[in-house]
Amino acid sequence: MGSSADSERLFNRQRTLHEILGGGLVADVILWRQKNLTLGILLVTLSAWVVFEKSGYTLLSLVSSVLLLLMSILFLWAKSAAILNRPAPPLPQLQLSEEMVNEMAASIRSRVNALLSVSQDISLGKDSRLFFKVAAYLLLIYFAGALTDFLTLSYTSLVMVLTIPALYERCEDYVDKYIMMGYRKLLQLYVKLDVEYLNRFQNWVLEKKKLS
């Protein structure tokens, strides 16, 4: 691939899609390099979705039923083992280490702080482009949530994750070219709107503040 093609890459990336996705088993599954495993995941999730839709179970009710059944089996096993002098159920040590909890807390803290920082920038009007991006994502989530339930949305999202990147990898040259063309046109439109409307609105607000 020549330099002209490289310059048209989405986000000016230098790495392949497989490398961006981590280059490990997860990337292999998403890009269908482990076809049997990817197909198995799709079939299992499709079966689970059909079971949920046809049986009337919700995710919470199914999880609670499975946990109740598992606890009942282990309880009866332990009681019968004590009566018959048999070994107890071979359960692992169920305990969270302090190091694991600290790592999880630090990770959650950093992500929450990043989210709060972005929210503050948006609320104070420091980044108009970021505001429009977040607003577009929230509207997309709103419309998707209004059209379907959480289970169907989760399954649809999984199907998209396991199909769109693989299709993109096969046609990335054409996709990157047309996406970059569309991005440039949207950027020109944004600059035009920013100059003609947003700047006028900001100037009007400043004038109102001075007059008050």
N, C-alpha and C positions, 0 to 999 in steps of 0.2 A: 504494500500500500504506500503510495507516494505521499510527499509532503502536502500536496494540495488536498488530498483526501484526509490526511491527519488534521489539517486546520479546520475541517468541517465536522470534526468529532464533537459530539454533544458534551457540553461543559469543558471543552478543550482537554479532554482526558487523554492520558498517555497509556494507561493500563487497559488490559482487556476486561470484558465484562466478567469473565471467570475470576480474574484477580480481584476485581472490585467486590465481588460477592464472597471473598475470603479464600477462594482457591482450594477448599477442602471438600468434605463429603456434602455439606449443605449446598455448595455451589454446583457440585456434580448432580445433585438431585434436582435442583431448580432448572438447570440447563439440559436435563435429560441425558446426562452422560452415564447415569445409573438407571437405565430405562425400566428395568424390572422393579426397582425400589420406588421410583417416581410413580409408575403405574399402580403399584400396590398401595401407595399412600392415597392416590386418587380414588381407587376402588373402595378402600376401607372407609374413607371419609364420606364417599357417596352412600355406602351402606348405612353408616351411622346417621346421615342426614335423612335417609328414607325411613329408618326406624323411628327417629324422633318425630318426623312429620306424620307417619301413619299410626303410631302407637298413642300419640297424645302426651307422651312424656315431655317434660321440660328438662333442661340440663341439670338444674338444681335437684329436681325430684329423682332423676336417674342416679346422680352421684350419691344422694342420701340413701337410696335403696341399695346400691352396690356396697356402700360402706356398712350399712346395717347388716346385710347378708354376710359380709366378710367378718365383721366383729362377732356375729352370732356363731359362725363356724369356728373361729379361733377360741371363743369362750367355751363352747361345748368340747372342743378338742382338748383344751387345757384341763377342764373339769374331769373328763373321762381319763385323761392321762394320769391325773393325780389319783383317781380311784383304782386304776389298773396298773399303777406303778410303771407307766410308760413315759418316755421323754416328752417334755413340753414342746409346743410349736416352735420351730427354729426361727425366731424373729431377730432381726438386727437391732443394734442399739439405737433407739430412736431419740436422738439428742442433737441439738444445734450447738456447735462450738462457739465460744466467744469471738474467735477470729472470723468465723463465717458471718456472724451477726454484724460485727463491725464493718466488714467489707460491704455487706448489703446496705447497711445504713449510710456508709460513705457514698456508695453509688447512687442511692435514692436522693441523698442530700445534694449531690452535684447536679443531678438532673432537675430536681425541683428548683434549685437556685438559677439554673440556666433558663428554665421556663418562666420564673418570676422576673428575671432580667429582661427577657424578650417582651413579656407582658407590660413591664414598666416602660420600655422604649415605645411600644405601640400606643399605650395610654397617653404618653406625653407628646406624641406626634413627632418623634425623632426620626422615624423611618417609615415613610409613606409606602414604599414598595413592599416592605414586610407586612404592613397592615393589610394591603390588598391581597397578598398571598395567603395570610392567615384567614381573612374573611372568605376567600374563595374555597379554602379547604373546609371551613366550618359550614358553609352553605352546601358543599358537596356531601359532607357527612349528614347534614340535616335532611337533604332530599333522599339520600340512600336509606337513612333510618326510617323515613316516612313511607318508603315504598316496600320495605321488607322487614322481617324480624331479625334478631341478632344471630340466630343459628344459620339462617339462609345467607345472611351477609357474611358470616365467618367462612362458610363453605365456598361461597362465590369468590371471596378474597383469596382463599387458598388456591382455587382453580386459576385465578388470574396470576398469582405468584408463580405457579408451576407451568404456565403457558406463555405469558407475555414476554418474560426475559428470554426464553428459548426462541420464540419467533423473532424477537428483536436481534438476537445474536446472528440469526441466519440472514437477516435483511438490514443489518445495521448501517451499511453505507448509504442506502436509499433513505432510511428513516432519519438518520442524522442530518442528511442534506436538507430534507423538507422541513424538519423540525427547526433547524437553524434559520431557514428562510422565514418561517412563521414567527420565530422568536424575534428576529430583527424587525419585522413589521409591527409586532406588538410593542416592541421597545420604542419604535418611532411614534406609535399612537400614544403610548404612555407619556413620552416627552412632550408631545403636542398638548395632551390634556393637562399635564402639569404646568406648562407655560400659560395656557389660555384660561384655565379655570382654577386650579389649586393656588397658584400664585396670586391671582386676583382675589380669591376668597381670603387668603392669609393677609393680603394688604388691606382688605375691607375690615377684617377683624382688628388689625392694628390701628386703623383709623378710628374705629368705634371705641377702642380702649383709650386712645389719646383724647377723644372728645369727652369721654366720661370722666 
